[in-house]
């Protein structure tokens, strides 16, 4: 199994690369990578920012930069040589190993993600078998992740800990995350 960390966003609301922002003494992506390391050594960061080399994992670039997470997943699925792949986002520092473990231990279902009030694409388990249809949907111009997920047979997991799915997109989110990390 591979773990792909999407770190290619524009971070327009934060004004800087979110994954590299100092959060309680570490870059935000550090917390995501620490959880991923427990699952596998096969971690790949999807980004065009060479500063991510400091973490010691391979970097790959989106084929079409700034096209959102659907493009990041397409890039990862095209790159992957493994059947099962977990995709994470660099701006979710509160995600825990428990939630990732539930994904890793999922059956061979093609797509498994979490559901809260909406579908949460990250963290998500995405099978390599999704690639042909994912690419077809992407090439038709779709970019909304919920529409991608609903185009497949998928399973969802539920957790009571909503803070784990906090996407740090604003300075206010950043403050919330900093209060929940050591």
N, C-alpha and C positions, 0 to 999 in steps of 0.2 A: 504494500500500500504506500502511495505517496501522499504527502501533505503539501498542498499549495497554499501559499499566503499571498493574497492579492494586496499589492502595495502600489498600485499604479494610478490611484485616483488623483484628481486635480486639487483636492482639499481647498476648494474655493472659499468655503465659509470660515476656514481656520487661517487661511492666508499663508500656509506653509505645509510641508509634507508631514501629515499627521503621525505617521509611523515613526518618524525620527524625533518628534517632540519629546522633551524631557518630562517624564511623568514619574514623580517620586524618586528621582535619581537614575532612571533608566529610560532609554527610548521606548515609546509606547509599544512598538513591535516586539520588544524583548519579552513582554509578558505573554504574548501570543506564541512566540517561538519556544518559550520554556514549556508551555503546555504541549505543544506539538512534539517536542523532543521525547516526551514520555512514551509516545505512541510509536515513533519510527525515527530512524536517522535519515530517511529519504524525504527531506524537506526542500522545497524549491520556492523561491520568492519571485513573483511575477511583478516586475518593475523595470523602468528604464533608468532609474536613479542609481548610479554606481555607488552611492554612499552606503547602500545596503550590503555591499561586499564585506563590510566590517563584521558581519554576523557569521561569515564562514559557510554560507549555503550557496548553492548555484542560483544564478539569476537568469531569468528568461524575460524577454520583452513581449508585450502584446503585439500581435500582428497589425492591429489598428489601434494606436494609442487613443486614450480619452474617449473610449466608447462604452465605458461602464463595466460592471461586473459580469455581464453576459459574455462580453468579449474576453475577459480574464479567464472565465471557465472554459470557453472555447480554446483559448491558447493552452491552458493546462491539459485539457483532454487530448488535444493534438500532440502535445509533448509526451504524455504519459505512455509508459510501456506496461502499466499495471492495470488490472481490471477495476480495482477500487481506489478511489481518490477522495481524500477529505479536503475541502476547500474552506479556508478561513480568511477573515478580513483583518487587516492590520489595525483597524480602529475599534476592535473589540477586546480590550485588555482584560476584561473581567471574566472571559470565558474560562470555564474550569475543566479539568481533566475528566471529571465525572461525565459531563455532557459529551466530550469527545469520545470517551470510552463507550458510551451508548451507541454512538455512530459506528465506531470500529467493530463493535460486536453485533451489528445489525446483520440480518440475513443477506443473501446475495441480491437483494432488491436493487433496482437500478438507481433510485434516487430516494434518499432519506434526509429529511430536514426537520427543524423544529417548528412548532406552531404555537404562537401566543395569541394575540388578537388577530394577527395576520401570519402568513407563511414567512418564516425566517430562513433565507437562503444560506446564511452563514451562522454557525458551522453547518456544513452539509456534506453528505456522502454522495458522490456522483460517479457512476460507473462509466468506464470507457465505452461501453456499449451505447451510451447516449449520444456519442459524437456525431454520427450521420444526421440524425434528426435535429440535434442542437444546431449544427451548422446550417441546415436547411432553414430553420426558423430564424436564425440570426441573419442569413442572407436575404430573407424577405423583409428585413428592416426592424424586426422586433428587438426591443432593448429592455423591456420591463421584466424583471426577474420573476414576479408572480405569474406572468403569462407563460414564461418558459416552463416553470415547474408544473403548472396545470396542464401543459401539453403532453405530459408523461404520466404513466402510472407511478405514483409516489406514496411513500409512507411518511408519517410524521411522528415525532416524539414530543412529549410535553414535559415541561419542568415548572416547578413552582417558583423558581428563583429568577424573576424577570430581570434583575440587574445584570445577569450574565450576558444579556443580549443588548446591552447599552452600546450603541454606535456613537463614538466620540466624534461628533460633527461640528460642535459649537464650543465656544469657551465655557459655557455653562455645563455642557456634558463633560468637559475636561475636569472641571472642579468636582463633579460627582464621582468620576472615576478615581481621582486622586484620593478621595475620602475612603474608598473601598479597597485600596491596595496598600500593602505594607510599606 
